[in-house]
């Protein structure tokens, strides 16, 4: 039966030296130590080998024809692909300036010739271990970045979902106007604010005339379409950011107008009426017009902190009742 165990990959060390005995000795002792040791006799060949396959470490001589070790190291460190490969210089040059230059071009260590085998192996082992730890740290950082990115994305998606949920919670599904819940909360909020500032708060309450007859005559699908059209024109009629148009229930709508007296509210109501007249939605079973019409109740007052919005609602509801009582298709004001 064939084994499925993975054979551990050996660490690849590239030895670059133009002296054949040195090259052979270094490759032999590194191979015996368990490394995948390969050789290159000059700098150009070394760069070609590295380009073909990235080593885990480079042992690099300095004195070589055409391209010396300093230039080879400089080119490795200039490339994003190879700059992380550790380079140990191994050279007969023992001057301090040579060592300074070696570290300046990016070497991690420097061994002088004639070298001791045990020293070379110890320094190679040390750099290979450091390189492995560096790779592990980089992989962990990448995983952490990926996790953070996923978390940020998840949080953004959750935030967007919450925004959408809040939007759905506050909107009427059919008309896309604010729903009754949103209206109640907003009216309470504006009541408290304008009571503190002692400014007017106006309310328009609208009702589609003979809407039950409309549904009976045209069907509920056409009836829903009519509600959407009326909702849209009401929404278009309130232009300030603080104004709120809402579906109050069934065929009833309300418009909240902060900082608006009754004259201003009547002007908005007239805009609504004019837009509906231009829309000219046929209504064959209306007792007041051949088109869809609205009855509207308008009121405005300055809220008081020791009172509540029901005062305004009651006044607007009574104004709407009077508009209907007086024949519908009209606006009645209180205040």
Beta strands, then each sheet from edge to edge (+ up, - down):
strand 1: 12-16
strand 2: 36-40
strand 3: 57-60
strand 4: 86-91
strand 5: 109-112
strand 6: 200-208
strand 7: 244-249
strand 8: 252-258
strand 9: 294-302
strand 10: 331-334
sheet 1: 2+ 1+ 3+ 4+ 5+
sheet 2: 7+ 8- 6+ 9- 10-
end
